[in-house]
């Protein structure tokens, strides 16, 4: 699925390698963020047994895991769309995911703050 040669790779002209590598670095930054969400999820589930109830802890861990999985899929799509735009001298596409990521981080932080303030540590 991801590794077969795609038709858009033959379209247009090859982009300047500097821009193509910058696009790849951006993709890798998104992947690092997704991995951080997953690492936080695992740490919360496995290492924070005294934090909140098992149900709350599991829900937060699942929330972070889903966020990391979705983010990694969107990162690949974003990389492809940027490559297509560069090959065809088109404008780079806008993503609405940035506000969603911000919301995910803010909601997670607010949950942690609330549990710390109300004595979520057992």
Backbone as a ProteinNet text record, in pm:
[ID]
protein_1_A
[PRIMARY]
XXXXXXXXXXXXXXXXXXXXXXXXXXXXXXXXXXXXXXXXXXXXXXXXXXXXXXXXXXXXXXXXXXXXXXXXXXXXXXXXXXXXXXXXXXXXXXXXXXXXXXXXXXXXXXXXXXXXXXXXXX
[TERTIARY]
82.3	0	86.8	175.2	255.7	380.7	424.8	554.1	549.6	432.1	427.1	446.8	494.3	519.6	386.7	375.6	250.4	263.6	151.8	153.2	198.2	165.2	201.5	352.3	426.7	572.4	634.2	556.9	605.1	556.6	467.8	411.1	506.3	487.5	559.9	709.9	778	924	970.2	1088.4	1144.2	1170	1124.1	1147.4	1294.5	1333.9	1468.2	1489.1	1601.3	1622.2	1617.6	1654.2	1649.5	1506.5	1412.5	1272.5	1214.4	1255.4	1208.4	1259.6	1386.3	1441.4	1378.6	1346.3	1277.1	1139	1071.4	940.9	955.7	1061.6	1085.8	1116.1	1193.9	1222.6	1095	1005.9	878.6	796.5	793.5	724.7	781.1	914.2	976.3	945.9	932	893.8	752.7	663.5	527.2	530.3	614.4	626.3	682.9	780.3	833.2	723.9	638.2	527.6	431.7	401.9	314.6	377.9	508.7	577.6	576.6	585	577.3	439.9	334.5	200.2	193.1	249.2	246.9	331.2	447.4	532.1	461	393.7	316.8	205.6	143.8	36.5	88.7	199.9	258.6	304.7	370.1	416.5	299.2	194.1	75.9	15.2	6.5	-55.8	31.6	161.8	249.2	320.6	347.1	432.2	360.2	240.2	169.7	52.5	81.4	-27.7	-95.7	-27.6	-87.8	-166.4	-172.5	-240.4	-384	-477.3	-620.9	-663.4	-781.8	-832.7	-784.5	-785.3	-743	-825.5	-954.6	-1039.4	-996.8	-978.2	-936.7	-800.2	-709.5	-574.5	-579.9	-660.9	-674	-736.9	-838.3	-902.2	-804.7	-725.5	-625.5	-520.3	-477.1	-377.6	-433.3	-557.6	-620.9	-634.5	-674	-687	-553.9	-444.4	-312.4	-270.5	-300.9	-264.9	-337.4	-466.1	-542.6	-488.3	-457.6	-399.3	-268.9	-182.2	-55.6	-74.5	-168	-193.8	-249	-346.6	-405.9	-301	-220.7	-118.2	-17.8	21.1	117	56.9	-70.2	-135.4	-149.8	-186.1	-201.2	-65.6	40.2	174.3	212.7	182.2	213.3	132.9	6.2	-79.8	-29.7	7.8	57.6	187.5	276.5	401.5	371.7	279.7	243.9	184.3	92.5	28.8	131.7	225.2	329.8	420.3	453.6	536.3	464.8	335.5	258	257.5	235.3	231.3	366.1	474.6	607.5	637.4	597	622.1	544.9	427.3	341.6	341.8	437.6	448.4	318.9	251.2	126.3	149.4	46	58.9	60.4	132.2	133.3	-2.4	-56.5	-189.7	-188	-299	-317.6	-368.1	-326.2	-377.5	-456.2	-566.8	-647.4	-609.9	-509.1	-471	-398.3	-333.7	-259	-347.9	-465	-552.6	-599.3	-618.2	-661.7	-552.8	-427.6	-317.4	-307.5	-320	-315.9	-426.9	-545.9	-658.6	-632	-574.7	-541.7	-445	-341.3	-242.4	-304.7	-383.8	-447.1	-543.9	-626.6	-721.1	-649.1	-543.4	-466.4	-403	-344.2	-282.7	-386.1	-503	-608.3	-653.8	-661.8	-698.2	-593.4	-466.4	-359.8	-360.4	-376	-379.4	-496.3	-611.7	-729.5	-705.9	-647.8	-623.3	-518.6	-418.6	-316.3	-375.9	-457.3	-517.2	-615.1	-697.9	-798.1	-743.5	-613.9	-553.4	-568.8	-543.6	-557.6	-455.2	-348.9	-248.8	-296.9	-298.3	-347.3	-234.7
-119.1	0	125.7	137.9	258.8	253	131.9	119.5	103.3	86.2	71.3	207.7	204.4	327.8	394.5	519.3	591.9	676.9	693.4	768	912.2	974.7	1115.2	1134.5	1027.5	1039.8	1057.8	1027.4	1044.7	1175.2	1247.2	1370.7	1487.5	1588.5	1713.6	1694.3	1781.9	1774.6	1741.3	1685	1656.1	1787.2	1797.3	1921.6	1935.7	2057	2083.2	1995.1	1925.8	1830.7	1896.4	2023.4	2092.1	2100.5	2129.6	2139.4	2001.6	1903.7	1767.7	1715.8	1744.9	1703.4	1780.9	1907.3	1985.5	1926	1882.8	1818.5	1688.7	1614.4	1490.6	1518.8	1621.9	1657.8	1696.7	1767.2	1804	1678.7	1585.4	1458.1	1387.5	1383.3	1316.2	1387.5	1519.1	1593	1553.6	1538.3	1494.5	1353.4	1266.6	1129.9	1130.7	1216.4	1227.1	1269.4	1360	1403.2	1286.9	1210.3	1093	992.2	970.5	878.4	929.6	1060.7	1118.2	1092.2	1104.9	1073.4	926.6	837.4	694.9	664.5	727.4	707	755.2	868.4	917.9	822.6	764.4	668.3	545	493	374	405.5	520	559	574.3	636.6	655.7	521.7	431.5	302	212.3	211.8	116	169.8	299	353	440.9	483.2	576.5	508.2	396.1	320.1	396.6	495	572.2	692.2	711.8	829.2	795.1	857.5	842.2	695.8	668.8	531.4	459.3	326.9	253.2	288.9	314	349.3	483	583.8	716.1	707.1	634.2	618.7	550.1	446.9	375.6	463.9	540.6	629.5	735.1	793.3	891.6	826.6	705.8	635.3	602.5	559	530	657.5	765.9	896.5	937.8	923.5	957.8	862	733.9	635.7	663.2	691.1	722.7	849.7	949.1	1073	1047.1	962.8	930.1	854.8	760	683	771.7	854.1	944.3	1041.9	1094.2	1190.7	1129.3	1004.3	941.8	920	883.3	866.6	1000.2	1102.9	1235.1	1289.4	1256.9	1301.9	1247.8	1120.4	1061.6	1129	1148.6	1215.1	1356.3	1428	1564.9	1565.9	1471.1	1462.5	1440.8	1347.8	1320.8	1443.3	1510.7	1629.3	1739.1	1758.4	1858.6	1820	1691.3	1645.5	1669.1	1636.1	1658.8	1806.5	1891.5	2035.5	2084.5	2038.6	2082.3	2031.7	1909.5	1853.9	1928.2	1977.7	2043.9	2196	2250.5	2395.7	2455.9	2382.2	2430.4	2484.9	2544.6	2594.7	2478.1	2495.9	2393.2	2391	2272.5	2263.9	2306.3	2362.3	2401.9	2281.3	2269	2161.1	2218	2153.8	2193.5	2111.1	2027.7	1940.5	2014.6	2124.5	2196.2	2239	2298.9	2329.4	2202.9	2093.5	1968.8	1914	1919.3	1873.8	1961	2091.1	2183.6	2150.8	2124.7	2089.8	1959.6	1860.5	1733.7	1755.4	1833.5	1859.4	1938.6	2040.5	2122.8	2039	1957.5	1873.6	1774.2	1713.5	1619.5	1690.7	1806.8	1883.6	1924.2	1966.7	2006.5	1888.2	1770.2	1650.9	1622.3	1627.6	1603	1707.5	1832.7	1940.2	1919.9	1886.1	1863.8	1749.3	1639.8	1526.6	1559	1636.8	1674.9	1766.5	1862.8	1957.9	1888.9	1800	1735.3	1610.4	1589.8	1475.8	1346.2	1349.5	1230.3	1123	1156.5	1055.3	979	849.2	765.4	730.3
0	0	0	98.3	109	21.8	-13.9	-77.4	-228.5	-285.5	-430.2	-497	-619.8	-694.1	-727.7	-693.7	-715.8	-841.5	-911.3	-1036.3	-1020.9	-909.1	-891.4	-884.5	-852.9	-845.9	-984.7	-1087.8	-1224.7	-1286.1	-1217.3	-1271	-1250.2	-1334.4	-1315.7	-1320.9	-1249.7	-1247.4	-1106.3	-1098.2	-966.7	-893.7	-769.4	-695.5	-658.2	-629.5	-579.2	-456.3	-451.2	-343	-205.7	-196.9	-66.8	-14.7	-104	-62.6	-32.8	-111.9	-88.1	46.8	76.9	206.3	321.8	299.8	403.6	429.9	324	339.5	419.2	390.9	464.3	611.9	639.5	779.5	853.6	784.4	846.3	876.3	781.5	803.6	926.9	936.8	1050.7	1182.5	1178.9	1300	1343.4	1246.5	1279.3	1338	1281.7	1332.2	1474.3	1501.8	1638.7	1736.5	1693.1	1778.7	1803.8	1699.8	1715.8	1811.1	1798.6	1888.7	2032.5	2050.3	2185.4	2246.5	2166.1	2215.9	2258.5	2175.2	2207.8	2331.7	2342.9	2461	2587.1	2577.6	2691.6	2729.1	2628.8	2652.5	2726	2679.8	2742.5	2884.4	2901.9	3035.3	3131.4	3085	3169.3	3208.9	3113.1	3139.3	3227	3201.8	3268.4	3392.7	3396.5	3503.1	3603.8	3574.4	3662.8	3731.5	3795.7	3857.6	3970.6	4029	4135.9	4088.3	3958.9	3904.1	3870.2	3937.8	3911.8	3921.9	3876	3878.5	3752.8	3755.8	3636.2	3512	3530.4	3416.1	3355.5	3439.1	3390.2	3324.4	3387.4	3332.9	3196.3	3186	3058.3	2951.3	2987.9	2890.2	2838.8	2929.3	2885.4	2795.6	2831.4	2750.2	2611.5	2606.1	2476.7	2394.6	2458.8	2392.7	2329.1	2403.9	2350.1	2238.5	2253.1	2149.6	2018.6	2028	1906.9	1842.9	1924.8	1872.1	1798.4	1854.5	1789.5	1658.9	1657.3	1535.3	1424.4	1458.4	1358.5	1307.2	1396.8	1357.5	1260.6	1282.4	1191.4	1052.5	1046	915.5	842.6	916.3	855.6	810.8	884.1	845.8	708.1	684.5	554.1	443.7	468.8	368.8	340.4	445.3	429.1	348	375	299.8	151.2	121	-18.5	-86.2	-18.5	-77.1	-104.2	-14.1	-35.2	-152.2	-163.1	-275.3	-408.2	-412.8	-535.3	-572.4	-474.4	-501.2	-553.1	-493.8	-538.9	-679.6	-711	-844.2	-952.4	-917.2	-1015.6	-1002.5	-929.1	-907.2	-855.1	-768.3	-709.1	-569.2	-512.9	-375.8	-276.3	-167.5	-63.9	5.8	27.9	88.8	235.3	278	417.8	495.8	618.5	702.8	819.5	847.7	963.4	1086.2	1071.4	1181.1	1292.9	1261.6	1365.1	1481.4	1456.2	1570.3	1643.3	1570.4	1634.1	1726.3	1682.1	1766.9	1890.8	1871.3	1984.4	2083.1	2032.3	2118.5	2194.2	2126.6	2191.1	2307	2283.9	2388.7	2503.6	2471.1	2575.2	2658.8	2594.3	2669.2	2759.6	2707.3	2788.6	2907.5	2882.8	2991.9	3095.8	3050.9	3144.6	3230	3170.9	3247.9	3354.9	3316.1	3413.1	3523.9	3488.6	3588.5	3684.3	3629.7	3714.5	3812	3763.9	3852.9	3958.7	3923.9	4021.3	4127.6	4085.6	4180.3	4274.8	4222	4308.5	4376.7	4364.9	4434.5	4359.6	4230.5	4147.5	4177	4247.8	4282	4403.7	4394.5	4505.5	4599.5
[MASK]
++++++++++++++++++++++++++++++++++++++++++++++++++++++++++++++++++++++++++++++++++++++++++++++++++++++++++++++++++++++++++

